[in-house]
Amino acid sequence: MAVRFSPAMLSARLLLTAWFLMATSATARADPAPLAGVPLTGPSGAPALQNPGFECKVGYVTQEGIKNRVPLGWSAALLDGTPQLDSTRTRWDPGGCNGNSFIEHLEAEDSLVFVAQDLETPPTPGKPFDAAVYQQVEVTPGTAYSLSGWMVSLCGGSFSAPNDCPAGYYMEKLLGIDPTGGTDPLGPNVIWVGDRRNFTESRWVDLRLAATAQADRLTVFGRIRSPFQWHGNHAFLDAFSLVRAPTAHFVDSPSPVTEAEARVQWDGDRGPDIQAIPGGTYRLLFDVQYRVGPDGAWVDWLVDQPAGGATFAVNVCAGERVYSFRVRSRAEQPQGSNGAWPDHHYLGIWSEPASVVLGTQATCTPRAFLPLAWR
């Protein structure tokens, strides 16, 4: 039978990791400080997220219907249950927002925490919930943007004690973009990427996705979906970053070399926002996919490649077919490069497909299949 912990026992567990888990009497800042240093957003400039690190010194405010506090610049939406949202430092540092005790975070001094209702209170601690925070950002329509955000979820308690999260249970961390600027997390235009691994498998996870803005604003979402009742369920968000996405394109290709082979070449650009990151060591990696015919499924061909080219080969006796290709770039820092922190990974969008006809309609003698290869 799983062990349940009282609030006092939970505090003792978390003290082992210097969380100092205790209730504080701090209240939301009624008159938050201005966002010093936040760049202005313009049609030709980088997008500007307000309070992307969820810092209590930047500001947290109250929102009707939401328990505790919401980061300044963000709005919260409850989709299921009644979890608490809060500044991690304000909630668990004995000194509140001005304290200096260790609290779980990734950058700067603070993070945003989602805490299940009745976290450790019997008879049903850690009630299910689904909640999100979102922010609209001014952008340029038709421009691709890349979003990176860090999250960690704890099903079954704290970092310091043996974990008893049941097999099959999870808390889903979700990062989303609505390229039309809508604010409904359940809206049909929201693009999501998620991760269900517990902290015992992954610790902090960098989620990332990209989308092309369809209006003069797009909406960024951070969401935690905890569909199972289990004690200790809570999760942290920190270090969101929105930039103009890296680009990728084909260079004079694909072009046939023989009836059974085509040369495919690609290149791209990191873009001005990524190049301007202080201390960044970002380089481009490329993924290339192909499909057969206009309705075929996209298949990975090459992954994690530098700018360059490769030869695509087919079985000529399979008949004449249209082969389409698409490429996308990813801006990443090499391991051990001592680059910018947090180590965001920026994803680009897929290029428009480029096609070539390969194979022959003539009758031919079957021969050895030419595998997909690159050189």
C-alpha positions, 0 to 999 in steps of 0.5 A, spaced: 500 500 500 502 506 498 504 511 503 501 517 504 504 523 507 501 529 511 503 536 510 508 536 516 512 530 513 512 532 506 515 539 509 521 534 512 522 531 505 523 537 501 527 540 506 532 534 504 533 538 498 533 545 501 526 547 498 524 549 505 517 547 503 512 551 508 507 556 507 508 563 507 504 569 508 507 573 502 501 576 497 501 578 490 504 584 488 499 589 487 503 594 484 509 590 480 515 593 478 516 595 470 519 590 466 526 593 465 530 591 460 524 588 455 525 590 448 520 593 444 516 589 439 516 591 432 514 588 425 521 587 424 524 586 430 524 580 435 518 578 439 518 580 446 515 575 451 513 579 458 516 575 464 519 569 460 522 566 466 516 567 471 520 571 476 517 574 482 521 580 482 518 582 475 511 581 478 505 576 480 498 578 480 492 575 482 486 573 477 479 571 478 478 564 479 485 562 479 488 560 486 494 564 488 498 568 483 499 568 476 506 571 473 505 578 470 504 578 463 501 571 463 493 569 463 491 562 466 486 558 464 483 552 468 481 546 464 480 541 469 480 541 477 482 547 481 490 546 482 494 552 485 499 556 480 504 560 484 511 563 484 516 558 487 520 562 491 514 566 494 511 560 495 516 556 498 522 560 500 522 562 507 524 569 505 519 570 500 520 573 493 526 577 497 529 570 499 535 566 497 534 559 499 534 554 494 528 553 490 527 549 484 528 553 478 532 553 471 535 560 470 535 567 474 531 566 481 524 563 480 520 559 476 512 558 476 509 552 479 503 548 478 500 544 485 495 539 485 489 540 490 490 537 496 497 535 495 498 531 500 491 531 504 488 524 505 483 521 503 484 523 496 491 527 495 493 530 489 487 531 485 487 531 477 487 537 474 489 541 467 491 548 467 495 553 462 498 559 462 498 563 456 501 570 453 499 573 446 505 576 443 506 581 437 509 578 431 509 579 423 504 575 419 507 570 414 514 569 419 516 563 422 517 563 430 520 558 434 518 557 441 522 553 447 520 552 454 523 548 460 519 544 464 519 538 469 513 534 473 513 530 479 508 525 480 508 522 487 512 527 491 519 530 491 526 530 488 529 527 495 525 521 497 523 514 493 518 515 488 512 511 488 508 514 482 504 508 479 506 505 473 502 508 467 501 514 471 503 521 468 503 528 468 503 531 461 508 537 460 505 541 454 508 547 450 503 550 445 503 556 439 496 558 436 499 562 430 492 565 429 493 569 436 487 565 439 487 564 447 483 558 448 488 552 450 482 547 447 482 551 440 483 548 433 489 552 431 493 551 437 499 546 435 502 542 441 508 538 443 508 534 449 512 530 454 510 525 459 516 523 463 516 523 470 522 527 473 525 520 475 526 519 467 528 526 465 529 532 470 528 538 466 525 537 459 526 542 453 520 542 449 520 546 442 516 547 436 515 552 430 509 555 427 508 561 421 504 567 424 497 567 421 496 574 424 499 580 427 499 576 434 501 569 436 499 566 442 504 562 447 502 556 451 505 552 457 500 547 460 500 541 465 495 536 464 495 531 470 489 526 469 491 521 475 489 522 482 496 521 486 499 524 492 505 530 491 503 531 484 506 538 482 510 541 476 515 547 474 515 551 468 521 556 467 525 559 461 521 560 455 524 563 449 520 565 442 525 567 436 524 568 429 525 561 427 532 558 423 530 557 416 532 551 411 532 551 403 534 547 397 539 549 393 538 548 385 535 541 387 533 536 387 536 534 380 536 528 377 543 525 376 541 518 372 534 515 371 535 512 378 538 517 382 537 525 384 542 530 387 539 533 393 542 539 396 540 544 402 542 550 406 539 555 411 540 560 416 540 561 424 536 568 423 538 574 427 534 573 433 538 566 434 545 570 432 544 575 437 543 571 443 549 573 448 554 567 448 551 563 444 554 557 440 548 555 435 550 551 429 545 549 424 543 541 423 538 539 418 533 534 417 530 531 410 524 527 409 521 524 402 515 522 400 513 518 394 507 521 390 503 527 392 499 523 397 504 519 400 507 519 408 513 523 409 519 519 411 525 521 414 531 520 410 537 524 413 537 527 420 542 531 424 546 533 418 550 539 416 549 544 410 551 540 404 548 535 399 546 527 398 544 522 393 537 519 393 537 513 389 531 508 387 529 502 384 528 504 377 524 497 376 519 500 380 516 504 375 516 512 374 514 516 380 514 523 383 519 523 389 518 530 393 523 532 399 522 537 404 528 540 409 528 543 416 533 546 420 534 546 428 539 551 431 543 547 437 549 548 441 554 543 441 555 539 447 561 542 451 561 548 447 560 552 454 554 556 450 548 560 452 544 558 458 539 556 458 541 551 453 535 552 448 533 548 442 530 552 436 526 548 431 525 551 424 519 549 420 519 544 414 520 547 407 515 547 401 516 540 398 521 540 392 519 534 387 523 530 381 521 524 377 525 518 378 525 511 375 523 508 368 516 506 365 520 501 360 520 494 361 527 492 365 530 486 368 530 486 375 536 488 379 539 489 385 535 495 389 539 501 390 538 503 397 537 510 400 544 513 401 548 520 402 555 522 400 
